Amino acid sequence: MKTLQILAIGLAVLMAGGEIARRAGTPTFIPLALDELAVAAALLWAAWRARHDETPPMIAAWAGYCGLVAGLLAENADYLIHGREKSGAVFYTVTLALMLLVGVWAVTRGLNLARRRR
């Protein structure tokens, strides 16, 4: 559980920090950054709740993270699949695919921990 907590805190800080740095000062900050900030908040909350060996919040937060990253991956991969121009499309697609793998691993790990505790 400790690994999931540390990973959740680290990715939440990176995700929120990246979105704030990317969109701060723009008029569309709130609508465009809200999803990443909400998932980051869920990961931080789940890591805090995991102090008491509560796995359901951790599983739910990581599943939400996976949903967000899968959507972003599909959006970025679309540029590569259809041959449209986008600066950094390959980098973002590969990075998002790796992020999704981390998220799926975390959900699987959380489910295994929950099964063992029953």
Backbone as numpy.savetxt, mean C-alpha at the origin, in Angstrom:
# Nx Ny Nz CAx CAy CAz Cx Cy Cz
4.46 -11.23 13.66 3.63 -10.04 13.66 4.50 -8.78 13.66
5.64 -8.87 14.33 6.53 -7.71 14.42 6.99 -7.26 13.04
7.28 -8.22 12.16 7.70 -7.90 10.80 6.61 -7.16 10.05
5.37 -7.62 10.20 4.25 -6.95 9.54 4.05 -5.54 10.07
4.25 -5.36 11.37 4.12 -4.03 11.97 5.17 -3.07 11.42
6.42 -3.51 11.41 7.51 -2.66 10.93 7.31 -2.33 9.46
6.94 -3.32 8.67 6.70 -3.12 7.25 5.52 -2.16 7.02
4.47 -2.32 7.81 3.30 -1.44 7.68 3.67 0.01 8.00
4.42 0.21 9.06 4.81 1.58 9.43 5.72 2.17 8.36
6.69 1.39 7.90 7.62 1.89 6.89 6.93 2.26 5.59
6.08 1.38 5.10 5.38 1.67 3.84 4.36 2.79 3.99
3.72 2.87 5.15 2.76 3.95 5.37 3.46 5.31 5.34
4.61 5.39 6.00 5.35 6.65 6.02 5.85 7.00 4.62
6.38 6.01 3.91 6.86 6.27 2.55 5.72 6.67 1.61
4.59 5.97 1.71 3.47 6.27 0.82 2.89 7.65 1.11
2.66 7.95 2.37 2.10 9.26 2.73 3.09 10.38 2.41
4.35 10.16 2.75 5.37 11.16 2.46 5.53 11.43 0.98
5.50 10.37 0.19 5.62 10.52 -1.26 4.44 11.29 -1.85
3.25 10.99 -1.39 2.07 11.69 -1.90 2.06 13.15 -1.48
2.44 13.40 -0.25 2.48 14.79 0.22 3.53 15.58 -0.57
4.71 14.99 -0.75 5.76 15.67 -1.51 5.35 15.88 -2.96
4.66 14.92 -3.51 4.26 14.98 -4.92 3.14 15.99 -5.18
2.19 16.06 -4.27 0.99 16.84 -4.55 0.80 18.09 -3.68
1.67 18.30 -2.71 1.52 19.46 -1.82 1.54 20.75 -2.61
0.64 21.63 -2.27 0.57 22.93 -2.93 -0.23 22.96 -4.21
-0.73 21.81 -4.64 -1.56 21.79 -5.85 -3.02 21.86 -5.44
-3.86 22.42 -6.29 -5.28 22.54 -5.94 -5.99 21.18 -5.86
-5.41 20.15 -6.44 -6.04 18.83 -6.44 -5.44 17.91 -5.39
-4.75 18.47 -4.40 -4.07 17.65 -3.38 -5.03 16.69 -2.69
-6.11 17.20 -2.13 -7.02 16.34 -1.36 -7.67 15.26 -2.21
-8.30 15.57 -3.33 -8.96 14.47 -4.03 -7.98 13.43 -4.60
-6.81 13.85 -5.02 -5.89 12.89 -5.65 -5.02 12.14 -4.66
-4.77 12.70 -3.50 -3.90 12.05 -2.52 -4.69 11.32 -1.43
-6.00 11.49 -1.41 -6.81 10.96 -0.32 -6.72 9.43 -0.22
-6.72 8.74 -1.34 -6.69 7.27 -1.27 -5.39 6.77 -0.65
-4.25 7.31 -1.07 -2.97 6.89 -0.50 -2.88 7.25 0.98
-3.36 8.44 1.34 -3.32 8.85 2.74 -4.23 7.99 3.60
-5.38 7.60 3.07 -6.30 6.73 3.83 -5.70 5.35 4.06
-5.06 4.79 3.04 -4.43 3.47 3.19 -3.24 3.57 4.14
-2.47 4.64 4.05 -1.35 4.83 4.98 -1.85 4.93 6.42
-2.95 5.65 6.62 -3.53 5.75 7.97 -4.02 4.39 8.46
-4.61 3.60 7.57 -5.09 2.26 7.95 -3.91 1.36 8.34
-2.82 1.44 7.60 -1.64 0.64 7.93 -1.06 1.05 9.29
-1.00 2.35 9.55 -0.49 2.82 10.84 -1.40 2.38 11.99
-2.71 2.49 11.79 -3.67 2.07 12.81 -3.55 0.57 13.07
-3.42 -0.20 12.00 -3.31 -1.66 12.15 -2.03 -2.04 12.87
-0.94 -1.34 12.58 0.32 -1.62 13.26 0.20 -1.30 14.76
-0.52 -0.24 15.08 -0.75 0.12 16.47 -1.61 -0.94 17.17
-2.65 -1.39 16.49 -3.55 -2.42 17.07 -2.86 -3.76 17.22
-1.87 -4.03 16.39 -1.18 -5.31 16.42 -0.34 -5.47 17.69
-0.14 -4.40 18.43 0.56 -4.50 19.71 -0.16 -5.47 20.64
-1.44 -5.58 20.47 -2.26 -6.46 21.31 -2.57 -7.78 20.61
-1.71 -8.16 19.66 -1.87 -9.40 18.89 -3.19 -9.50 18.16
-3.63 -8.39 17.62 -4.87 -8.39 16.84 -4.51 -8.46 15.36
-4.77 -9.59 14.74 -4.43 -9.75 13.33 -5.50 -9.26 12.36
-6.81 -9.27 12.68 -7.78 -8.82 11.68 -7.55 -7.40 11.15
-7.25 -6.41 12.00 -6.99 -5.08 11.44 -5.77 -5.07 10.51
-4.76 -5.86 10.85 -3.56 -5.92 10.01 -3.89 -6.53 8.65
-4.66 -7.59 8.66 -5.05 -8.24 7.40 -5.88 -7.28 6.55
-6.83 -6.60 7.17 -7.70 -5.67 6.44 -6.89 -4.51 5.86
-5.98 -3.96 6.63 -5.17 -2.84 6.15 -4.29 -3.27 4.98
-3.67 -4.44 5.10 -2.82 -4.91 4.01 -3.65 -5.25 2.77
-4.86 -5.74 2.96 -5.73 -6.01 1.81 -6.12 -4.71 1.12
-6.40 -3.67 1.90 -6.68 -2.35 1.32 -5.49 -1.82 0.56
-4.30 -2.00 1.11 -3.06 -1.61 0.44 -2.94 -2.33 -0.90
-3.19 -3.64 -0.90 -3.11 -4.42 -2.14 -4.10 -3.91 -3.18
-5.31 -3.58 -2.75 -6.31 -3.05 -3.67 -5.87 -1.74 -4.30
-5.33 -0.85 -3.48 -4.84 0.43 -3.99 -3.70 0.22 -4.98
-2.73 -0.59 -4.60 -1.56 -0.81 -5.46 -1.96 -1.54 -6.74
-2.89 -2.48 -6.66 -3.34 -3.18 -7.87 -3.99 -2.21 -8.86
-4.78 -1.28 -8.34 -5.40 -0.27 -9.20 -4.37 0.63 -9.85
-3.38 1.07 -9.08 -2.32 1.91 -9.63 -1.48 1.14 -10.64
-1.24 -0.14 -10.36 -0.48 -0.98 -11.29 -1.21 -1.13 -12.61
-2.51 -1.37 -12.56 -3.29 -1.52 -13.79 -3.27 -0.22 -14.60
-3.38 0.89 -13.91 -3.37 2.19 -14.59 -2.03 2.45 -15.28
-0.92 2.14 -14.61 0.40 2.37 -15.19 0.75 1.34 -16.24
0.36 0.10 -16.04 0.65 -0.95 -17.02 -0.10 -0.69 -18.34
-1.22 -0.02 -18.26 -1.99 0.29 -19.46 -1.16 1.09 -20.47
-0.33 1.97 -19.97 0.54 2.75 -20.87 1.51 1.83 -21.60
2.06 0.85 -20.92 3.00 -0.07 -21.55 2.30 -1.03 -22.51
1.16 -1.53 -22.10 0.44 -2.51 -22.91 -0.02 -1.91 -24.23
-0.48 -0.67 -24.18 -1.01 -0.03 -25.38 0.00 0.87 -26.08
1.25 0.87 -25.63 2.30 1.62 -26.29 2.17 3.12 -26.24
1.47 3.64 -25.25 1.33 5.09 -25.11 2.51 5.64 -24.32
2.81 6.89 -24.58 3.94 7.54 -23.92 3.57 8.00 -22.51
4.45 7.68 -21.57 4.34 8.20 -20.21 5.74 8.16 -19.62
6.17 9.25 -19.10 7.49 9.34 -18.50 7.57 8.40 -17.29
8.55 7.50 -17.29 8.76 6.59 -16.17 7.78 5.45 -16.07
7.07 5.14 -17.13 6.04 4.10 -17.06 6.63 2.74 -16.67
7.78 2.39 -17.22 8.39 1.10 -16.90 8.80 1.07 -15.42
9.45 2.12 -14.97 9.90 2.19 -13.58 8.71 2.07 -12.63
7.66 2.85 -12.86 6.50 2.82 -11.98 5.80 1.47 -12.01
5.71 0.87 -13.18 5.02 -0.42 -13.29 5.79 -1.50 -12.54
7.09 -1.54 -12.70 7.90 -2.54 -11.99 7.85 -2.29 -10.48
7.97 -1.04 -10.07 7.91 -0.71 -8.64 6.57 -1.09 -8.04
5.49 -0.79 -8.73 4.16 -1.14 -8.23 3.95 -2.64 -8.18
4.51 -3.37 -9.15 4.40 -4.83 -9.13 5.12 -5.40 -7.90
6.29 -4.86 -7.59 7.01 -5.30 -6.39 6.25 -4.93 -5.12
5.65 -3.74 -5.11 4.85 -3.33 -3.95 3.65 -4.25 -3.76
3.05 -4.67 -4.86 1.91 -5.59 -4.77 2.36 -6.95 -4.23
3.52 -7.42 -4.66 4.04 -8.68 -4.13 4.26 -8.60 -2.62
4.79 -7.49 -2.15 4.98 -7.29 -0.71 3.63 -7.32 0.00
2.64 -6.65 -0.56 1.32 -6.62 0.04 0.66 -7.99 0.09
0.78 -8.75 -0.98 0.19 -10.10 -1.00 0.90 -10.99 0.01
2.22 -10.84 0.11 2.97 -11.60 1.13 2.46 -11.24 2.52
2.24 -9.95 2.78 1.79 -9.49 4.09 0.40 -10.02 4.43
-0.50 -10.02 3.46 -1.84 -10.57 3.69 -1.75 -12.07 4.00
-0.96 -12.78 3.22 -0.79 -14.21 3.43 -0.18 -14.49 4.81
0.81 -13.73 5.17 1.46 -13.88 6.49 0.45 -13.60 7.60
-0.34 -12.55 7.46 -1.35 -12.23 8.46 -2.40 -13.33 8.60
-2.83 -13.87 7.48 -3.81 -14.97 7.52 -3.24 -16.20 8.20
-1.97 -16.51 7.91 -1.33 -17.66 8.55 -1.20 -17.44 10.06
-0.85 -16.24 10.47 -0.77 -15.94 11.90 -2.14 -16.07 12.57
-3.18 -15.60 11.90 -4.53 -15.69 12.47 -4.97 -17.15 12.60
-4.64 -17.97 11.63 -5.01 -19.40 11.71 -4.30 -20.08 12.87
-3.05 -19.75 13.05 -2.28 -20.38 14.15 -2.82 -19.98 15.52
-3.37 -18.80 15.63 -3.84 -18.29 16.92 -5.23 -18.79 17.28
-5.92 -19.39 16.32 -7.26 -19.91 16.61 -7.17 -21.17 17.33
